[in-house]
């Protein structure tokens, strides 16, 4: 999938991630337990959604999961490369989309 075609999907995904994290943080503040069944169920569904979206857009290297978990939605500014290319910082959804779209099958 072309990077420009990914952008509406990635934008919606990132918006939902922010909303979900905000609500789950609020729930944690009340319960003090982030390992309860509700947390596990909600984050399990989120992880499946992320995995399915990855496959849909052609992200066969699990860059969405990397961008969210390790790169903290771009806040870390970590570097990544595709197919032996030069590593570059990935801070935005546009940069992420370009990285995913440049992968050679």
C-alpha positions as CSV (number, residue, x, y, z in Angstrom):
1,X,0.0,0.0,0.0
2,X,1.2,3.5,-0.8
3,X,2.2,5.7,2.1
4,X,-0.5,8.3,1.2
5,X,-3.2,5.6,1.3
6,X,-2.0,4.4,4.7
7,X,-2.3,7.8,6.3
8,X,-6.1,7.8,7.1
9,X,-5.7,4.3,8.6
10,X,-2.6,5.2,10.6
11,X,-4.2,8.5,11.8
12,X,-7.3,6.7,13.1
13,X,-5.1,4.0,14.7
14,X,-3.0,6.6,16.5
15,X,-6.0,8.6,17.7
16,X,-7.6,5.4,19.1
17,X,-4.3,4.5,20.8
18,X,-4.2,7.9,22.5
19,X,-7.8,7.6,23.6
20,X,-7.4,4.1,24.8
21,X,-4.3,4.9,26.8
22,X,-5.9,7.9,28.4
23,X,-8.9,5.8,29.6
24,X,-6.8,2.8,30.7
25,X,-4.5,5.2,32.7
26,X,-7.6,6.6,34.4
27,X,-8.8,3.1,35.2
28,X,-5.4,2.2,36.6
29,X,-5.5,5.3,38.8
30,X,-8.7,4.0,40.3
31,X,-7.8,0.3,40.6
32,X,-4.1,0.3,41.0
33,X,-4.0,-2.9,39.0
34,X,-2.9,-3.1,35.4
35,X,-2.9,-6.9,35.3
36,X,-6.5,-7.6,35.9
37,X,-8.8,-9.4,33.4
38,X,-10.3,-6.2,32.0
39,X,-6.9,-4.7,31.2
40,X,-5.7,-8.0,29.7
41,X,-8.8,-8.2,27.6
42,X,-8.7,-4.6,26.3
43,X,-5.0,-4.6,25.5
44,X,-5.4,-8.1,23.9
45,X,-8.0,-6.7,21.6
46,X,-5.9,-3.7,20.9
47,X,-2.9,-5.8,20.0
48,X,-5.0,-7.9,17.6
49,X,-6.3,-4.8,16.0
50,X,-2.8,-3.5,15.5
51,X,-1.7,-6.8,14.1
52,X,-4.6,-7.0,11.6
53,X,-4.0,-3.4,10.5
54,X,-0.3,-4.2,10.0
55,X,-1.2,-7.0,7.6
56,X,-3.8,-4.9,5.8
57,X,-1.4,-2.1,5.0
58,X,1.5,-4.4,4.1
59,X,3.5,-4.0,7.3
60,X,5.1,-7.4,7.4
61,X,7.9,-6.2,9.7
62,X,5.5,-5.3,12.6
63,X,6.5,-1.6,12.4
64,X,3.2,-0.5,14.0
65,X,3.9,-2.5,17.1
66,X,7.5,-1.2,17.1
67,X,6.3,2.4,16.6
68,X,3.9,2.2,19.5
69,X,5.8,0.1,22.0
70,X,9.5,0.8,21.5
71,X,9.4,4.1,19.8
72,X,6.5,5.4,22.0
73,X,4.5,6.7,19.1
74,X,7.5,8.5,17.7
75,X,8.5,10.2,21.0
76,X,11.8,8.3,21.2
77,X,12.7,9.2,17.6
78,X,14.3,5.8,17.1
79,X,15.9,4.9,13.8
80,X,14.8,2.2,11.5
81,X,15.7,1.0,8.0
82,X,14.2,-1.1,5.3
83,X,15.9,-3.7,3.2
84,X,19.5,-2.6,4.1
85,X,18.7,1.1,3.6
86,X,20.2,3.8,5.7
87,X,18.6,4.0,9.1
88,X,16.6,7.2,9.7
89,X,14.6,8.6,12.6
90,X,10.9,7.7,12.7
91,X,9.0,10.4,14.6
92,X,5.8,10.9,12.7
93,X,3.1,8.8,11.1
94,X,4.2,10.1,7.7
95,X,7.7,8.8,8.3
96,X,6.3,5.5,9.5
97,X,4.1,5.1,6.4
98,X,7.0,5.8,4.2
99,X,9.1,3.3,6.0
100,X,6.4,0.6,5.6
101,X,5.7,1.4,2.0
102,X,9.4,1.2,1.0
103,X,9.7,-2.4,2.0
104,X,10.5,-4.6,-1.0
105,X,8.3,-7.8,-1.1
